[in-house]
Amino acid sequence: MNDKTFDNPVFVKDGQFIALEIACVADALDFLDEWPRNRRGPIYDTAKRACHRAHDGLVPVSVARDAFAGFARSVNILEDVSGVLPWMTAPNTGRGGIPV
């Protein structure tokens, strides 16, 4: 296991229907590196700095996770997956998708 892994992953929206799992400092840095330059700002800078410091062992990984989640919340891409997804609880079906 990577010692830079988040205790709980952060899920972010990547488009309208896709959620990406950000599970570690490296994932967060990769995501931040791909973020459009014209949409970067002070919260982005704080998140990136926190991730670099966690990568270097200067701050706990939880600081990087919280900073990244704060960034995602600030740009409205944080995905709440705390509830069970509907497809995970679909009723049992018989042949042809008919509920039984």
C-alpha positions as CSV (number, residue, x, y, z in Angstrom):
1,M,0.0,0.0,0.0
2,N,1.2,3.5,-0.8
3,D,2.0,5.5,2.3
4,K,0.6,8.5,0.5
5,T,-2.9,7.0,0.1
6,F,-5.9,8.9,1.4
7,D,-7.9,7.3,4.3
8,N,-11.0,8.0,2.2
9,P,-10.8,8.7,-1.5
10,V,-12.2,12.0,-2.9
11,F,-14.6,11.6,-5.9
12,V,-14.7,14.4,-8.4
13,K,-16.9,14.9,-11.5
14,D,-15.2,14.6,-14.8
15,G,-17.9,15.7,-17.2
16,Q,-21.6,15.2,-16.6
17,F,-21.7,11.4,-16.0
18,I,-18.3,10.3,-14.8
19,A,-16.9,10.4,-11.3
20,L,-13.2,9.9,-10.8
21,E,-11.7,8.4,-7.7
22,I,-8.8,10.4,-6.3
23,A,-7.2,7.9,-3.8
24,C,-3.7,9.3,-3.1
25,V,-1.5,12.3,-3.3
26,A,-0.2,11.3,-6.7
27,D,-3.7,11.0,-8.1
28,A,-4.5,14.5,-6.7
29,L,-1.3,16.0,-8.2
30,D,-2.1,14.4,-11.6
31,F,-5.6,15.8,-11.6
32,L,-4.4,19.3,-10.5
33,D,-1.7,19.3,-13.3
34,E,-4.4,18.7,-15.9
35,W,-6.7,21.4,-14.5
36,P,-7.1,24.3,-17.0
37,R,-4.8,27.2,-16.4
38,N,-7.5,29.7,-16.8
39,R,-9.5,28.2,-14.0
40,R,-6.7,28.1,-11.4
41,G,-6.7,30.4,-8.5
42,P,-5.6,30.7,-4.8
43,I,-7.6,27.6,-3.7
44,Y,-6.0,25.6,-6.5
45,D,-2.6,26.9,-5.5
46,T,-3.2,25.9,-1.8
47,A,-4.3,22.4,-2.8
48,K,-1.3,21.9,-5.0
49,R,1.1,23.2,-2.4
50,A,-0.5,20.9,0.2
51,C,-0.2,17.9,-2.1
52,H,3.5,18.6,-2.8
53,R,4.2,19.1,0.9
54,A,2.5,15.8,1.7
55,H,4.4,14.0,-1.1
56,D,7.6,15.3,0.4
57,G,6.6,14.2,3.9
58,L,6.3,17.7,5.3
59,V,2.6,17.5,6.3
60,P,0.3,14.6,6.9
61,V,-1.5,13.1,3.9
62,S,-4.8,14.1,5.5
63,V,-3.9,17.7,5.0
64,A,-3.4,17.1,1.2
65,R,-6.7,15.2,1.1
66,D,-8.6,18.0,2.8
67,A,-7.0,20.7,0.7
68,F,-7.9,18.8,-2.5
69,A,-11.4,18.2,-1.4
70,G,-11.8,21.9,-0.6
71,F,-10.5,22.7,-4.0
72,A,-13.0,20.3,-5.6
73,R,-15.8,21.8,-3.5
74,S,-14.9,25.3,-4.5
75,V,-15.0,24.6,-8.2
76,N,-18.2,22.5,-7.8
77,I,-16.8,19.1,-8.9
78,L,-16.9,17.3,-5.6
79,E,-19.1,14.2,-5.9
80,D,-20.9,12.9,-2.9
81,V,-20.9,9.1,-3.1
82,S,-21.8,8.6,0.5
83,G,-25.1,7.0,-0.4
84,V,-25.6,3.7,-2.2
85,L,-25.8,4.0,-5.9
86,P,-29.2,2.9,-7.4
87,W,-27.7,0.3,-9.6
88,M,-26.2,-1.4,-6.6
89,T,-29.6,-2.0,-5.1
90,A,-31.7,-2.9,-8.1
91,P,-34.2,-5.6,-7.5
92,N,-33.5,-9.2,-8.6
93,T,-34.8,-9.8,-12.1
94,G,-35.9,-12.8,-14.0
95,R,-35.2,-13.4,-17.6
96,G,-35.6,-10.3,-19.8
97,G,-35.1,-7.9,-17.0
98,I,-38.6,-8.5,-15.5
99,P,-38.6,-8.1,-11.7
100,V,-39.3,-11.3,-9.8
